[in-house]
């Protein structure tokens, strides 16, 4: 299933838990226990979505700029999120998440 709030692919069995995190207006830190349905094989298969403001400011760890409403984002399989442009440039140089160093793509 695709979450209408954040655009993440969430297994049906975990969707209620994920939805609750939005209802509480808290993006749960332990969401990394929810696995995406399938690891992407390349940059084109990464999950894209438009940013929607949350209660707290969030920033891209690559460029250190705040996310703004409606901006295109990519969520990696580890659930870390970055500006689309930033993470695509990063992916040209490294196949791992800049935050946790987990693989971005299926090997």
N, CA, C and O atoms as a Tinker XYZ file with bonds, in Angstrom:
   428  protein
     1  N      0.847000   -1.189000    0.000000    73     2
     2  CA     0.000000    0.000000    0.000000    64     1     3
     3  C      0.885000    1.242000    0.000000    63     2     4     5
     4  O      1.996000    1.230000    0.530000    81     3
     5  N      0.383000    2.289000   -0.591000    73     3     6
     6  CA     1.077000    3.577000   -0.581000    64     5     7
     7  C      0.365000    4.476000    0.431000    63     6     8     9
     8  O     -0.850000    4.665000    0.363000    81     7
     9  N      1.134000    5.024000    1.365000    73     7    10
    10  CA     0.560000    5.936000    2.356000    64     9    11
    11  C      0.206000    7.261000    1.665000    63    10    12    13
    12  O      1.074000    7.869000    1.039000    81    11
    13  N     -1.043000    7.718000    1.765000    73    11    14
    14  CA    -1.430000    8.977000    1.125000    64    13    15
    15  C     -0.816000   10.208000    1.793000    63    14    16    17
    16  O     -0.780000   11.287000    1.201000    81    15
    17  N     -0.334000   10.042000    3.025000    73    15    18
    18  CA     0.248000   11.170000    3.760000    64    17    19
    19  C      1.701000   11.423000    3.383000    63    18    20    21
    20  O      2.114000   12.573000    3.229000    81    19
    21  N      2.483000   10.345000    3.232000    73    19    22
    22  CA     3.916000   10.539000    3.010000    64    21    23
    23  C      4.442000    9.863000    1.750000    63    22    24    25
    24  O      5.588000   10.087000    1.360000    81    23
    25  N      3.614000    9.037000    1.109000    73    23    26
    26  CA     4.024000    8.411000   -0.136000    64    25    27
    27  C      4.856000    7.151000    0.021000    63    26    28    29
    28  O      5.331000    6.605000   -0.974000    81    27
    29  N      5.045000    6.677000    1.248000    73    27    30
    30  CA     5.830000    5.462000    1.465000    64    29    31
    31  C      5.044000    4.225000    1.064000    63    30    32    33
    32  O      3.821000    4.180000    1.201000    81    31
    33  N      5.767000    3.211000    0.561000    73    31    34
    34  CA     5.163000    1.901000    0.332000    64    33    35
    35  C      5.195000    1.165000    1.668000    63    34    36    37
    36  O      6.267000    0.944000    2.231000    81    35
    37  N      4.036000    0.789000    2.170000    73    35    38
    38  CA     3.942000    0.121000    3.464000    64    37    39
    39  C      3.239000   -1.220000    3.271000    63    38    40    41
    40  O      2.180000   -1.274000    2.645000    81    39
    41  N      3.815000   -2.306000    3.801000    73    39    42
    42  CA     3.105000   -3.587000    3.724000    64    41    43
    43  C      1.744000   -3.466000    4.394000    63    42    44    45
    44  O      1.613000   -2.809000    5.426000    81    43
    45  N      0.733000   -4.097000    3.811000    73    43    46
    46  CA    -0.635000   -3.987000    4.310000    64    45    47
    47  C     -0.726000   -4.300000    5.801000    63    46    48    49
    48  O     -1.463000   -3.638000    6.532000    81    47
    49  N      0.011000   -5.293000    6.245000    73    47    50
    50  CA    -0.028000   -5.714000    7.640000    64    49    51
    51  C      0.467000   -4.612000    8.590000    63    50    52    53
    52  O      0.045000   -4.583000    9.746000    81    51
    53  N      1.337000   -3.716000    8.145000    73    51    54
    54  CA     1.885000   -2.644000    8.981000    64    53    55
    55  C      1.202000   -1.293000    8.776000    63    54    56    57
    56  O      1.575000   -0.307000    9.413000    81    55
    57  N      0.203000   -1.242000    7.889000    73    55    58
    58  CA    -0.377000    0.040000    7.508000    64    57    59
    59  C     -1.062000    0.747000    8.683000    63    58    60    61
    60  O     -0.948000    1.966000    8.808000    81    59
    61  N     -1.766000    0.013000    9.543000    73    59    62
    62  CA    -2.452000    0.651000   10.678000    64    61    63
    63  C     -1.451000    1.331000   11.606000    63    62    64    65
    64  O     -1.674000    2.459000   12.046000    81    63
    65  N     -0.362000    0.654000   11.900000    73    63    66
    66  CA     0.686000    1.233000   12.745000    64    65    67
    67  C      1.246000    2.498000   12.107000    63    66    68    69
    68  O      1.418000    3.515000   12.778000    81    67
    69  N      1.527000    2.430000   10.817000    73    67    70
    70  CA     2.067000    3.587000   10.108000    64    69    71
    71  C      1.074000    4.751000   10.122000    63    70    72    73
    72  O      1.461000    5.892000   10.374000    81    71
    73  N     -0.201000    4.467000    9.854000    73    71    74
    74  CA    -1.238000    5.510000    9.842000    64    73    75
    75  C     -1.360000    6.191000   11.195000    63    74    76    77
    76  O     -1.556000    7.403000   11.276000    81    75
    77  N     -1.242000    5.400000   12.257000    73    75    78
    78  CA    -1.328000    5.968000   13.605000    64    77    79
    79  C     -0.237000    7.010000   13.851000    63    78    80    81
    80  O     -0.462000    7.999000   14.547000    81    79
    81  N      0.932000    6.785000   13.282000    73    79    82
    82  CA     2.022000    7.749000   13.478000    64    81    83
    83  C      1.652000    9.112000   12.900000    63    82    84    85
    84  O      2.032000   10.147000   13.447000    81    83
    85  N      0.904000    9.110000   11.783000    73    83    86
    86  CA     0.454000   10.376000   11.206000    64    85    87
    87  C     -0.651000   10.990000   12.060000    63    86    88    89
    88  O     -0.658000   12.200000   12.288000    81    87
    89  N     -1.583000   10.166000   12.534000    73    87    90
    90  CA    -2.685000   10.662000   13.359000    64    89    91
    91  C     -2.160000   11.362000   14.604000    63    90    92    93
    92  O     -2.735000   12.358000   15.044000    81    91
    93  N     -1.084000   10.856000   15.169000    73    91    94
    94  CA    -0.504000   11.436000   16.374000    64    93    95
    95  C      0.409000   12.612000   16.055000    63    94    96    97
    96  O      0.970000   13.234000   16.956000    81    95
    97  N      0.555000   12.911000   14.766000    73    95    98
    98  CA     1.431000   13.990000   14.305000    64    97    99
    99  C      2.871000   13.793000   14.768000    63    98   100   101
   100  O      3.606000   14.758000   14.977000    81    99
   101  N      3.256000   12.551000   14.921000    73    99   102
   102  CA     4.621000   12.229000   15.318000    64   101   103
   103  C      5.127000   11.187000   14.348000    63   102   104   105
   104  O      4.509000   10.136000   14.180000    81   103
   105  N      6.228000   11.464000   13.720000    73   103   106
   106  CA     6.811000   10.476000   12.823000    64   105   107
   107  C      7.690000    9.587000   13.687000    63   106   108   109
   108  O      8.796000    9.970000   14.067000    81   107
   109  N      7.190000    8.404000   13.990000    73   107   110
   110  CA     7.819000    7.529000   14.971000    64   109   111
   111  C      9.248000    7.173000   14.592000    63   110   112   113
   112  O      9.541000    6.863000   13.437000    81   111
   113  N     10.129000    7.221000   15.579000    73   111   114
   114  CA    11.534000    6.900000   15.360000    64   113   115
   115  C     11.724000    5.420000   15.008000    63   114   116   117
   116  O     12.682000    5.063000   14.323000    81   115
   117  N     10.813000    4.561000   15.476000    73   115   118
   118  CA    10.986000    3.142000   15.219000    64   117   119
   119  C     10.310000    2.676000   13.937000    63   118   120   121
   120  O     10.077000    1.480000   13.764000    81   119
   121  N      9.993000    3.600000   13.038000    73   119   122
   122  CA     9.403000    3.201000   11.757000    64   121   123
   123  C     10.369000    2.367000   10.928000    63   122   124   125
   124  O      9.959000    1.706000    9.975000    81   123
   125  N     11.648000    2.396000   11.286000    73   123   126
   126  CA    12.591000    1.601000   10.505000    64   125   127
   127  C     12.343000    0.108000   10.685000    63   126   128   129
   128  O     12.956000   -0.703000    9.991000    81   127
   129  N     11.457000   -0.268000   11.603000    73   127   130
   130  CA    11.078000   -1.677000   11.725000    64   129   131
   131  C     10.107000   -2.076000   10.613000    63   130   132   133
   132  O      9.926000   -3.262000   10.337000    81   131
   133  N      9.488000   -1.088000    9.982000    73   131   134
   134  CA     8.588000   -1.361000    8.862000    64   133   135
   135  C      9.431000   -1.451000    7.600000    63   134   136   137
   136  O     10.126000   -0.497000    7.252000    81   135
   137  N      9.380000   -2.532000    6.943000    73   135   138
   138  CA    10.170000   -2.730000    5.727000    64   137   139
   139  C      9.355000   -2.356000    4.500000    63   138   140   141
   140  O      8.148000   -2.597000    4.455000    81   139
   141  N      9.999000   -1.777000    3.522000    73   139   142
   142  CA     9.333000   -1.508000    2.266000    64   141   143
   143  C      9.084000   -2.844000    1.575000    63   142   144   145
   144  O      9.773000   -3.824000    1.854000    81   143
   145  N      8.117000   -2.887000    0.688000    73   143   146
   146  CA     7.749000   -4.146000    0.065000    64   145   147
   147  C      8.877000   -4.751000   -0.745000    63   146   148   149
   148  O      9.035000   -5.972000   -0.752000    81   147
   149  N      9.651000   -3.952000   -1.412000    73   147   150
   150  CA    10.720000   -4.482000   -2.241000    64   149   151
   151  C     11.840000   -3.460000   -2.323000    63   150   152   153
   152  O     11.588000   -2.266000   -2.490000    81   151
   153  N     13.072000   -3.926000   -2.207000    73   151   154
   154  CA    14.222000   -3.026000   -2.345000    64   153   155
   155  C     14.314000   -2.549000   -3.787000    63   154   156   157
   156  O     14.172000   -3.350000   -4.711000    81   155
   157  N     14.549000   -1.253000   -3.993000    73   155   158
   158  CA    14.727000   -0.770000   -5.363000    64   157   159
   159  C     16.003000   -1.329000   -5.980000    63   158   160   161
   160  O     16.979000   -1.599000   -5.280000    81   159
   161  N     15.982000   -1.497000   -7.293000    73   159   162
   162  CA    17.157000   -2.013000   -7.998000    64   161   163
   163  C     18.042000   -0.882000   -8.502000    63   162   164   165
   164  O     19.232000   -1.078000   -8.750000    81   163
   165  N     17.445000    0.320000   -8.655000    73   163   166
   166  CA    18.187000    1.458000   -9.196000    64   165   167
   167  C     17.530000    2.767000   -8.751000    63   166   168   169
   168  O     16.512000    2.752000   -8.059000    81   167
   169  N     18.117000    3.899000   -9.152000    73   167   170
   170  CA    17.616000    5.219000   -8.741000    64   169   171
   171  C     16.178000    5.468000   -9.183000    63   170   172   173
   172  O     15.415000    6.123000   -8.473000    81   171
   173  N     15.805000    4.950000  -10.347000    73   171   174
   174  CA    14.470000    5.189000  -10.883000    64   173   175
   175  C     13.384000    4.543000  -10.023000    63   174   176   177
   176  O     12.241000    4.999000  -10.037000    81   175
   177  N     13.716000    3.501000   -9.283000    73   175   178
   178  CA    12.731000    2.790000   -8.463000    64   177   179
   179  C     12.616000    3.326000   -7.027000    63   178   180   181
   180  O     11.811000    2.818000   -6.246000    81   179
   181  N     13.407000    4.341000   -6.672000    73   179   182
   182  CA    13.311000    4.919000   -5.333000    64   181   183
   183  C     11.945000    5.587000   -5.144000    63   182   184   185
   184  O     11.387000    6.137000   -6.094000    81   183
   185  N     11.412000    5.540000   -3.935000    73   183   186
   186  CA    10.086000    6.094000   -3.641000    64   185   187
   187  C     10.147000    7.615000   -3.587000    63   186   188   189
   188  O     10.885000    8.194000   -2.789000    81   187
   189  N      9.358000    8.251000   -4.451000    73   187   190
   190  CA     9.288000    9.711000   -4.518000    64   189   191
   191  C      7.961000   10.189000   -3.950000    63   190   192   193
   192  O      6.943000    9.505000   -4.059000    81   191
   193  N      7.983000   11.386000   -3.334000    73   191   194
   194  CA     6.759000   11.980000   -2.815000    64   193   195
   195  C      6.971000   13.482000   -2.644000    63   194   196   197
   196  O      8.103000   13.964000   -2.648000    81   195
   197  N      5.870000   14.213000   -2.493000    73   195   198
   198  CA     5.964000   15.647000   -2.219000    64   197   199
   199  C      5.950000   15.855000   -0.719000    63   198   200   201
   200  O      5.149000   15.255000   -0.003000    81   199
   201  N      6.846000   16.715000   -0.251000    73   199   202
   202  CA     6.960000   16.978000    1.183000    64   201   203
   203  C      5.720000   17.687000    1.701000    63   202   204   205
   204  O      5.181000   18.586000    1.055000    81   203
   205  N      5.278000   17.264000    2.879000    73   203   206
   206  CA     4.154000   17.885000    3.562000    64   205   207
   207  C      4.638000   18.271000    4.956000    63   206   208   209
   208  O      5.211000   17.442000    5.663000    81   207
   209  N      4.415000   19.510000    5.353000    73   207   210
   210  CA     4.928000   20.018000    6.628000    64   209   211
   211  C      4.475000   19.174000    7.805000    63   210   212   213
   212  O      3.332000   18.719000    7.855000    81   211
   213  N      5.372000   18.971000    8.740000    73   211   214
   214  CA     5.074000   18.306000   10.004000    64   213   215
   215  C      5.187000   19.370000   11.097000    63   214   216   217
   216  O      5.474000   20.532000   10.811000    81   215
   217  N      4.964000   18.976000   12.325000    73   215   218
   218  CA     5.026000   19.954000   13.415000    64   217   219
   219  C      6.430000   20.489000   13.629000    63   218   220   221
   220  O      6.600000   21.649000   14.004000    81   219
   221  N      7.422000   19.672000   13.399000    73   219   222
   222  CA     8.798000   20.126000   13.600000    64   221   223
   223  C      9.480000   20.310000   12.251000    63   222   224   225
   224  O      9.142000   19.640000   11.275000    81   223
   225  N     10.436000   21.217000   12.207000    73   223   226
   226  CA    11.194000   21.433000   10.976000    64   225   227
   227  C     12.087000   20.241000   10.736000    63   226   228   229
   228  O     12.631000   19.655000   11.672000    81   227
   229  N     12.235000   19.889000    9.477000    73   227   230
   230  CA    13.133000   18.814000    9.090000    64   229   231
   231  C     14.062000   19.357000    8.023000    63   230   232   233
   232  O     13.699000   20.260000    7.270000    81   231
   233  N     15.260000   18.802000    7.962000    73   231   234
   234  CA    16.196000   19.259000    6.944000    64   233   235
   235  C     16.861000   18.077000    6.247000    63   234   236   237
   236  O     16.964000   16.978000    6.792000    81   235
   237  N     17.299000   18.338000    5.046000    73   235   238
   238  CA    18.035000   17.361000    4.253000    64   237   239
   239  C     19.441000   17.274000    4.823000    63   238   240   241
   240  O     20.118000   18.292000    4.966000    81   239
   241  N     19.881000   16.075000    5.146000    73   239   242
   242  CA    21.211000   15.910000    5.734000    64   241   243
   243  C     22.332000   16.049000    4.713000    63   242   244   245
   244  O     23.503000   16.125000    5.084000    81   243
   245  N     21.987000   16.081000    3.443000    73   243   246
   246  CA    23.023000   16.243000    2.418000    64   245   247
   247  C     23.338000   17.716000    2.206000    63   246   248   249
   248  O     24.504000   18.110000    2.224000    81   247
   249  N     22.300000   18.538000    2.004000    73   247   250
   250  CA    22.533000   19.964000    1.724000    64   249   251
   251  C     22.307000   20.864000    2.941000    63   250   252   253
   252  O     22.631000   22.051000    2.903000    81   251
   253  N     21.751000   20.300000    4.021000    73   251   254
   254  CA    21.463000   21.035000    5.263000    64   253   255
   255  C     20.417000   22.131000    5.106000    63   254   256   257
   256  O     20.372000   23.058000    5.914000    81   255
   257  N     19.572000   22.038000    4.071000    73   255   258
   258  CA    18.476000   22.994000    3.883000    64   257   259
   259  C     17.181000   22.390000    4.410000    63   258   260   261
   260  O     16.979000   21.178000    4.337000    81   259
   261  N     16.299000   23.246000    4.945000    73   259   262
   262  CA    14.995000   22.780000    5.418000    64   261   263
   263  C     14.162000   22.294000    4.242000    63   262   264   265
   264  O     14.254000   22.825000    3.135000    81   263
   265  N     13.347000   21.276000    4.500000    73   263   266
   266  CA    12.383000   20.840000    3.498000    64   265   267
   267  C     11.261000   21.869000    3.452000    63   266   268   269
   268  O     10.888000   22.438000    4.478000    81   267
   269  N     10.726000   22.102000    2.260000    73   267   270
   270  CA     9.618000   23.045000    2.122000    64   269   271
   271  C      8.409000   22.340000    1.516000    63   270   272   273
   272  O      8.543000   21.365000    0.777000    81   271
   273  N      7.240000   22.847000    1.841000    73   271   274
   274  CA     5.969000   22.279000    1.390000    64   273   275
   275  C      5.965000   22.050000   -0.118000    63   274   276   277
   276  O      6.299000   22.952000   -0.888000    81   275
   277  N      5.587000   20.843000   -0.539000    73   275   278
   278  CA     5.451000   20.521000   -1.949000    64   277   279
   279  C      6.739000   20.136000   -2.663000    63   278   280   281
   280  O      6.705000   19.784000   -3.843000    81   279
   281  N      7.874000   20.194000   -1.971000    73   279   282
   282  CA     9.163000   19.866000   -2.565000    64   281   283
   283  C      9.257000   18.359000   -2.825000    63   282   284   285
   284  O      8.767000   17.562000   -2.025000    81   283
   285  N      9.876000   17.969000   -3.926000    73   283   286
   286  CA    10.023000   16.553000   -4.250000    64   285   287
   287  C     11.100000   15.921000   -3.380000    63   286   288   289
   288  O     12.207000   16.441000   -3.246000    81   287
   289  N     10.740000   14.778000   -2.791000    73   287   290
   290  CA    11.601000   14.072000   -1.859000    64   289   291
   291  C     11.750000   12.626000   -2.321000    63   290   292   293
   292  O     10.990000   12.141000   -3.159000    81   291
   293  N     12.738000   11.958000   -1.760000    73   291   294
   294  CA    12.888000   10.515000   -1.950000    64   293   295
   295  C     13.054000    9.899000   -0.571000    63   294   296   297
   296  O     13.810000   10.394000    0.265000    81   295
   297  N     12.327000    8.804000   -0.354000    73   295   298
   298  CA    12.458000    8.036000    0.875000    64   297   299
   299  C     13.194000    6.751000    0.533000    63   298   300   301
   300  O     12.766000    5.989000   -0.334000    81   299
   301  N     14.294000    6.520000    1.217000    73   299   302
   302  CA    15.101000    5.321000    0.985000    64   301   303
   303  C     14.485000    4.123000    1.707000    63   302   304   305
   304  O     13.628000    4.302000    2.573000    81   303
   305  N     14.905000    2.917000    1.367000    73   303   306
   306  CA    14.377000    1.726000    2.044000    64   305   307
   307  C     14.558000    1.746000    3.561000    63   306   308   309
   308  O     13.781000    1.121000    4.284000    81   307
   309  N     15.567000    2.452000    4.047000    73   307   310
   310  CA    15.803000    2.587000    5.488000    64   309   311
   311  C     14.888000    3.645000    6.106000    63   310   312   313
   312  O     14.932000    3.869000    7.316000    81   311
   313  N     14.065000    4.292000    5.290000    73   311   314
   314  CA    13.091000    5.325000    5.659000    64   313   315
   315  C     13.701000    6.696000    5.940000    63   314   316   317
   316  O     13.006000    7.576000    6.448000    81   315
   317  N     14.980000    6.902000    5.624000    73   315   318
   318  CA    15.554000    8.249000    5.700000    64   317   319
   319  C     15.147000    9.001000    4.431000    63   318   320   321
   320  O     15.104000    8.436000    3.338000    81   319
   321  N     14.850000   10.294000    4.610000    73   319   322
   322  CA    14.320000   11.094000    3.499000    64   321   323
   323  C     15.249000   12.243000    3.163000    63   322   324   325
   324  O     15.863000   12.853000    4.039000    81   323
   325  N     15.338000   12.524000    1.859000    73   323   326
   326  CA    16.225000   13.572000    1.367000    64   325   327
   327  C     15.558000   14.283000    0.197000    63   326   328   329
   328  O     14.615000   13.763000   -0.399000    81   327
   329  N     16.063000   15.491000   -0.134000    73   327   330
   330  CA    15.625000   16.133000   -1.370000    64   329   331
   331  C     15.919000   15.179000   -2.526000    63   330   332   333
   332  O     16.950000   14.506000   -2.534000    81   331
   333  N     15.021000   15.124000   -3.487000    73   331   334
   334  CA    15.210000   14.247000   -4.640000    64   333   335
   335  C     16.536000   14.536000   -5.341000    63   334   336   337
   336  O     17.305000   13.617000   -5.622000    81   335
   337  N     16.801000   15.799000   -5.621000    73   335   338
   338  CA    18.020000   16.193000   -6.335000    64   337   339
   339  C     19.267000   15.793000   -5.547000    63   338   340   341
   340  O     20.233000   15.290000   -6.121000    81   339
   341  N     19.245000   16.014000   -4.244000    73   339   342
   342  CA    20.420000   15.719000   -3.408000    64   341   343
   343  C     20.742000   14.231000   -3.383000    63   342   344   345
   344  O     21.893000   13.841000   -3.578000    81   343
   345  N     19.734000   13.400000   -3.144000    73   343   346
   346  CA    20.010000   11.976000   -3.005000    64   345   347
   347  C     20.333000   11.334000   -4.351000    63   346   348   349
   348  O     21.083000   10.359000   -4.399000    81   347
   349  N     19.787000   11.855000   -5.438000    73   347   350
   350  CA    20.134000   11.302000   -6.752000    64   349   351
   351  C     21.600000   11.581000   -7.086000    63   350   352   353
   352  O     22.284000   10.723000   -7.644000    81   351
   353  N     22.087000   12.788000   -6.744000    73   351   354
   354  CA    23.513000   13.091000   -6.935000    64   353   355
   355  C     24.365000   12.198000   -6.036000    63   354   356   357
   356  O     25.398000   11.680000   -6.461000    81   355
   357  N     23.923000   12.023000   -4.786000    73   355   358
   358  CA    24.639000   11.166000   -3.843000    64   357   359
   359  C     24.720000    9.733000   -4.378000    63   358   360   361
   360  O     25.768000    9.092000   -4.295000    81   359
   361  N     23.611000    9.239000   -4.925000    73   359   362
   362  CA    23.542000    7.857000   -5.416000    64   361   363
   363  C     24.494000    7.614000   -6.587000    63   362   364   365
   364  O     24.891000    6.475000   -6.835000    81   363
   365  N     24.859000    8.667000   -7.300000    73   363   366
   366  CA    25.841000    8.520000   -8.376000    64   365   367
   367  C     27.228000    8.187000   -7.812000    63   366   368   369
   368  O     28.055000    7.577000   -8.489000    81   367
   369  N     27.466000    8.599000   -6.563000    73   367   370
   370  CA    28.782000    8.404000   -5.938000    64   369   371
   371  C     28.810000    7.239000   -4.949000    63   370   372   373
   372  O     29.846000    6.601000   -4.760000    81   371
   373  N     27.655000    6.968000   -4.315000    73   371   374
   374  CA    27.625000    5.951000   -3.266000    64   373   375
   375  C     26.289000    5.198000   -3.275000    63   374   376   377
   376  O     25.239000    5.812000   -3.461000    81   375
   377  N     26.317000    3.881000   -3.076000    73   375   378
   378  CA    25.077000    3.096000   -3.053000    64   377   379
   379  C     24.468000    2.967000   -1.654000    63   378   380   381
   380  O     23.548000    2.174000   -1.456000    81   379
   381  N     24.970000    3.737000   -0.683000    73   379   382
   382  CA    24.473000    3.632000    0.689000    64   381   383
   383  C     23.817000    4.931000    1.154000    63   382   384   385
   384  O     24.120000    6.009000    0.642000    81   383
   385  N     22.927000    4.818000    2.117000    73   383   386
   386  CA    22.264000    5.985000    2.710000    64   385   387
   387  C     23.306000    6.862000    3.388000    63   386   388   389
   388  O     24.155000    6.347000    4.117000    81   387
   389  N     23.266000    8.179000    3.168000    73   387   390
   390  CA    24.245000    9.064000    3.805000    64   389   391
   391  C     24.075000    9.158000    5.327000    63   390   392   393
   392  O     24.991000    9.584000    6.030000    81   391
   393  N     22.923000    8.765000    5.823000    73   391   394
   394  CA    22.679000    8.835000    7.270000    64   393   395
   395  C     23.105000    7.558000    7.995000    63   394   396   397
   396  O     23.874000    7.612000    8.955000    81   395
   397  N     22.602000    6.405000    7.532000    73   395   398
   398  CA    22.847000    5.152000    8.274000    64   397   399
   399  C     23.771000    4.170000    7.543000    63   398   400   401
   400  O     24.143000    3.134000    8.094000    81   399
   401  N     24.132000    4.497000    6.321000    73   399   402
   402  CA    25.040000    3.680000    5.501000    64   401   403
   403  C     24.463000    2.321000    5.084000    63   402   404   405
   404  O     25.210000    1.444000    4.649000    81   403
   405  N     23.154000    2.140000    5.211000    73   403   406
   406  CA    22.526000    0.914000    4.701000    64   405   407
   407  C     22.436000    1.005000    3.187000    63   406   408   409
   408  O     22.364000    2.101000    2.632000    81   407
   409  N     22.440000   -0.142000    2.518000    73   407   410
   410  CA    22.325000   -0.171000    1.060000    64   409   411
   411  C     21.009000    0.447000    0.595000    63   410   412   413
   412  O     19.953000    0.210000    1.181000    81   411
   413  N     21.093000    1.240000   -0.467000    73   411   414
   414  CA    19.898000    1.845000   -1.055000    64   413   415
   415  C     19.242000    0.926000   -2.073000    63   414   416   417
   416  O     18.042000    1.027000   -2.328000    81   415
   417  N     20.035000    0.027000   -2.655000    73   415   418
   418  CA    19.560000   -0.781000   -3.778000    64   417   419
   419  C     19.777000   -2.268000   -3.528000    63   418   420   421
   420  O     20.673000   -2.683000   -2.793000    81   419
   421  N     18.927000   -3.038000   -4.162000    73   419   422
   422  CA    19.052000   -4.493000   -4.139000    64   421   423
   423  C     20.310000   -4.870000   -4.902000    63   422   424   425
   424  O     20.544000   -4.371000   -6.002000    81   423
   425  N     21.122000   -5.751000   -4.324000    73   423   426
   426  CA    22.362000   -6.114000   -5.042000    64   425   427
   427  C     22.177000   -7.349000   -5.890000    63   426   428
   428  O     23.116000   -7.788000   -6.555000    81   427
